[in-house]
Amino acid sequence: MLNRSNEWIDRAACAKHRADPCPPSCHHSKVAAYAAEYCRGCPVVRECAADALERGDISVVRAGVYLGTRGRRQAPGARRALASIANS
C-alpha cells in the first residue's frame, strides 16, 4: 500500500534539484525520453505517480511521464501511464 502522506517528497530523486528535465533547446518530440531519464531510478516513483493522478498535475514531469495537456486536464495517455506506474 502506498503512503499517502507527503513525506515521500523528500526522498524523491528530484528533491534537491528542481531543474527542468528538458532544457529549453529540447525539441518537443524528445520530451518523453527526457522525462523518463530524469526520473530513472527514483525510489518514490509510485508515490509520485499516484500523487500526480490525485492532483491532476499538467505540463510537468511526474514519475518519468511528461504530463502534457488536453485542455485543462491530463491527457488520457499520460493518465494511463501514471496509473500503470502507481499500481506496479
Contact map, one row per residue, 1 for C-alpha under 8 A:
1110000000000000000000000000000000000000000000000000000000000000000000000000000000000000
1111000000000000000000000000000000000000000001100000000000000000000000000000000000000000
1111110100000000000000000000000000000000000000100000000000000000000000000000000000000000
0111110000000000000000000000000000000000000000100000000000000000000000000000000000000000
0011111100000000000000000000000000000000000000000000000000000000000000000000000000000000
0011111110000000000000000000000000000000000000000000000000000000000000000000000000000000
0000111111100000000000000000000000000000000000000000000000000000000000000000000000000000
0010111111110000000000000000000000000000000100100000000000000000000000000000000000000000
0000011111110010000000000000000000000000000100010000000000000000000000000000000000000000
0000001111110010000000000000000000000000000000000000000000000000000000000000000000000000
0000001111111010000000000000000000000000001100000000000000000000000000000000000000000000
0000000111111110000000000000000000000000011110000000000000000000000000000000000000000000
0000000000111111000000000000000000000010111100000000000000000000000000000000000000000000
0000000000011111110000000000000000000010000000000000000000000000000000000000000000000000
0000000011111111110000000000000000000000000000000000000000000000000000000000000000000000
0000000000001111110000000000000000000000000000000000000000000000000000000000000000000000
0000000000000111111000000000000000000000000000000000000000000000000000000000000000000000
0000000000000111111100000000000000000000000000000000000000000000000000000000000000000000
0000000000000000111110000000000000000000000000000000000000000000000000000000000000000000
0000000000000000011111100000000000000000000000000000000000000000000000000000000000000000
0000000000000000001111100000000001100100000000000000000000001000000000000000000000000000
0000000000000000000111111100001001100000000000000000000000000000000000000000000000000000
0000000000000000000111111100000000000000000000000000000000000000000000000000000000000000
0000000000000000000001111100000000000000000000000000000000000000000000000000000000000000
0000000000000000000001111110000000000000000000000000000000000000000000000000000000000000
0000000000000000000001111111011000000000000000000000000000000000000000000000000000000000
0000000000000000000000001111111000000000000000000000000000000000000000000000000000000000
0000000000000000000000000111111000000000000000000000000000000000000000000000000000000000
0000000000000000000000000011111100000000000000000000000000000000000000000000000000000000
0000000000000000000000000111111111000000000000000000000000000000000000000000000000000000
0000000000000000000001000111111111100000000000000000000000000000010000000000000000000000
0000000000000000000000000000111111110000000000000000000000000001110000000000000000000000
0000000000000000000000000000011111111000000000000000000000000000000000000000000000000000
0000000000000000000011000000011111111100000000000000000000000000000000000000000000000000
0000000000000000000011000000001111111110000000000000000000001101110000000000000000000000
0000000000000000000000000000000111111111000000000000000000000011100000000000000000000000
0000000000000000000000000000000011111111000000000000000000000001000000000000000000000000
0000000000000000000010000000000001111111000000000000000000000001000000000000000000000000
0000000000001100000000000000000000111111110010000000000000000111000000000000000000000000
0000000000000000000000000000000000011111110000000000000000000001000000000000000000000000
0000000000001000000000000000000000000011111000000000000000000000000000000000000000000000
0000000000011000000000000000000000000011111110000000000000000000000000000000000000000000
0000000000111000000000000000000000000000111110000000000000000000000000000000000000000000
0000000110111000000000000000000000000000011111110000000000000000000000000000000000000000
0000000000010000000000000000000000000010011111111000000000000011000000000000000000001100
0100000000000000000000000000000000000000000111111100000000000010000000000000000000001111
0111000100000000000000000000000000000000000111111110000000000000000000000000000000000100
0000000010000000000000000000000000000000000111111111000000000110000000000000000000000100
0000000000000000000000000000000000000000000011111111100000000110000000000000000001101100
0000000000000000000000000000000000000000000001111111110000000000000000000000000001100100
0000000000000000000000000000000000000000000000111111111000000000000000000000000000000000
0000000000000000000000000000000000000000000000011111111110000100000000000000000001000000
0000000000000000000000000000000000000000000000001111111110000000000000000000001001100000
0000000000000000000000000000000000000000000000000111111100000000000000000000000000000000
0000000000000000000000000000000000000000000000000011111110000000000000000000000000000000
0000000000000000000000000000000000000000000000000001111111000000000000001100000000000000
0000000000000000000000000000000000000000000000000001101111110000001000000100000000000000
0000000000000000000000000000000000000000000000000000000111110000001110011100000000000000
0000000000000000000000000000000000000000000000000000000011111000011110000000000000000000
0000000000000000000000000000000000000000000000000000000011111100011100000000000000000000
0000000000000000000010000000000000100000000000000000000000111111111000000000000000000000
0000000000000000000000000000000000100010000000011001000000011111111000000000000000000000
0000000000000000000000000000000000010010000011011000000000001111100000000000000001001000
0000000000000000000000000000000100111111000010000000000000001111110000000000000000000000
0000000000000000000000000000000100110000000000000000000000001111111000000000010011000000
0000000000000000000000000000001100100000000000000000000000111101111100000000010000000000
0000000000000000000000000000000000000000000000000000000011111100111110000110010000000000
0000000000000000000000000000000000000000000000000000000001110000011111000110010000000000
0000000000000000000000000000000000000000000000000000000001100000001111111110000000000000
0000000000000000000000000000000000000000000000000000000000000000000111111110000000000000
0000000000000000000000000000000000000000000000000000000000000000000011111000000000000000
0000000000000000000000000000000000000000000000000000000001000000000011111100000000000000
0000000000000000000000000000000000000000000000000000000101000000000011111110000000000000
0000000000000000000000000000000000000000000000000000000111000000001111011111011000000000
0000000000000000000000000000000000000000000000000000000000000000001111001111111000000000
0000000000000000000000000000000000000000000000000000000000000000000000000111111100000000
0000000000000000000000000000000000000000000000000000000000000000000000000011111110000000
0000000000000000000000000000000000000000000000000000000000000000111100000111111111000000
0000000000000000000000000000000000000000000000000000100000000000000000000111111111100000
0000000000000000000000000000000000000000000000000000000000000000000000000001111111110000
0000000000000000000000000000000000000000000000000000000000000000100000000000111111111000
0000000000000000000000000000000000000000000000001101100000000010100000000000011111111100
0000000000000000000000000000000000000000000000001100100000000000000000000000001111111110
0000000000000000000000000000000000000000000000000000000000000000000000000000000111111111
0000000000000000000000000000000000000000000011001000000000000010000000000000000011111111
0000000000000000000000000000000000000000000011111100000000000000000000000000000001111111
0000000000000000000000000000000000000000000001000000000000000000000000000000000000111111
0000000000000000000000000000000000000000000001000000000000000000000000000000000000011111
